[in-house]
Amino acid sequence: METLIPKPSLFHSCHNSGFRKIPVNSRPSSSVVSVSRINDAVHELKTKVTPKRRNSESLTPDSRKPSSAPDLLEKVFRTLENGIIKFLDPPLQESADPRFVLSDNFAPVGEVSPTECEVVHGSIPTCLEGVYIRNGPNPQFAQSGPYHFFDGDGMVHAVKIFRGRATFCSRFVKTNKYLHEHRIKSTLVPNLIVGVRGLGPFVARAALFAAQVVSGKYDIGKGIGVANTSIFSLGGNLYALCESDLPYAIEVKDDGDVVTLGRHDFDGQLSTNMTAHPKTDPATNETFAFRCGATRPYLTYFWFDSNGNKQPDVPIFSMNYPSLTHDLAITGKYAIVCEIQMGANPGNLVRGGRLVDVNREKVSRIGVLPRYAKDESEMRWFEVAGFNIFHAVNAWDETDEHGGDVVVLVAPNILSVEHFFERPDLIRGSMEKVTINVETGVVSRHRLSTAKMEFPVINPAYVAKKNKYVYVAVFEESPIKSKMMRASGVAKLDIAASEGSNVEHECTVGSRMYGDNCFGGEPFFIAREPDNPDSEEDDGFVVSYVRDESSGVSSFMVMDAQTPNLEVVAVVKLPQRVPYGLHGTFIRATPTTLLK
């Protein structure tokens, strides 16, 4: 198998010891690469060329200069795509119309070189030495056909913190898709999963893309993914992840710049794709993951040892539905996955629907597998009607009165999943604790909150063991019709508050609303002293990017996690708008390896 990149040494995440650098032939240029922007009008593409990095020709967009004009074959392909849009696509619904989806603070932005920022409120705590980095969709070019928020190219937005000062940087993840499209100055890889409706448009776009692959216009062997969902540290390396492809290794430089190193297959052990939400047990530093497929096995489980070495696949043939499983949870003994009502079904296309849609007749199930299983023989499935989750909060082990194994899972449940694609503003939520007696098969559910919440995070030191506090994005006001991922605030939940009670108990113990016409995204918890075993679970800070849509200012906000109102201790004004995005992480520096 092709060797994609050498194993890099990257900045460590919170549970590692510090920063390490990869020696490179030359420091990346700090010049800005501007891209097409969409906000009521389409802007022209402009570029500045940056120097090549050693052995990285396929990794930098400027190692091959964009064509000055498309060749004849490219013009033919673009004409055919326009024909599909004009003659085959049904009228665009708001939820798939790029003129609507990619407007306001959902509109894409260009890259920003490392730029020092102003702290406009308070001061950044001295313990926050490192980099907060968040991923999200940000299309490189204007979109004309059906488009979904999740389809954009991955862009990471990073804030480097050193001695109370902040430096901001935004960079595209230089995926295979990004590089090809950057060269021809146009979109090439079609969106076939969410935006396209009906068999005709689906088949036409698939055939057109296949023709471009056969003609040599696109090397599909190097992937079609967008690396736009999350950032994850594994085996001392940092990756941009998305379910549609292999991970892309990235590096944060000393000056705060972010460089894409390349697509990574773990020495040939990972052949196709991987979840964007692996889970690392801080007690063992082992990481657990899976991948979904369109054919059986619909789910394949695997794990990595503490050095980042991938272990053999465990195909799960007992998953009988191509579920859109997005996340997993782990305990000290088990890995937990969910088979939800949303999944891929070609029959939807025949009926004029999407390939991925909701099967209302499907009964959701939770699967419990010993986390070091060699095969699926010990997999247990438990029906949990109407349990549709995208993100797990946490899970842990307990025992019943007879010493039998009990698994507890906490997750936000989407109660009206049928609205997910077209009317996310109508979605209702419920934070739930599900208790599964593995021996008897008895499942019980307890509702912790009926508030509309998503993007849950916890203190990373408590993954796989019983925790008390959860920090979660709150959608107090309905988001703009047919849009998603715009939170009005953040809440702190005490999930132990209702223990021993059979009645529903609202477990919100703290909150911070961002204010009139101010919105954010996923919060992230950063412990004050992650290596101190005596620290309280909530001793730390909650951070998030926040946008004031009235003033047009984007900020990096730092909140005290222990205060009832999540008191704001620092606000950093950012030099450019940060679109609403998805998931991030914090990479911690140590006193002996501080950023320069």
ABEGO torsion letter per residue (X at the ends): XBBABBBBBBBBBAABAEBBBBBBABBBBABBBBBBBBBGBBBBBBBBBBBBBBGAAAABAAABBBBABBBAAAAAAAAAAAAAAAAABBBBBAAABAAAABBEAABBBBBBBBBBBBBABEBBBAABBEBBBBBEBBBABBBABBBBAAABBBBBBBBBBBGGBBBBBBBBBBBAAAAAAAAAGBBABBBAAAABBEAAAAAAAAAAAAAAAAAGABBAAAEABAGAABBBBBGGBBBBBBAABBBBBBBBBAAGBBBBAEBBAGGGABABBBBABBBBBAAAGBBBBBBBBABOBABBBBBBBAAGBBBBBBBBAABABBBBBABBBBBAABBBBBBBABBBBAAAAAAGBBABBBBAABBBBBBBBBAABABAAABBBBBBBGBBBABBABBBBBBBAAGBBBBBBBBBBBABAAAAAABAAABBBBBBBBBBBAAAGBBBBBBABABBBBGBBBBAAABGBBBABBBBBBBABBBBBGBBGBBAEBBBBBAAAABGBABBBBABABBBBAEBGBBBBBBBBBBABAABAABBAABEBBBBBBBBAAAGBBBBBBBBAABAAGBBABBBBBABBBBBBBBBBBBBBBAAABBX
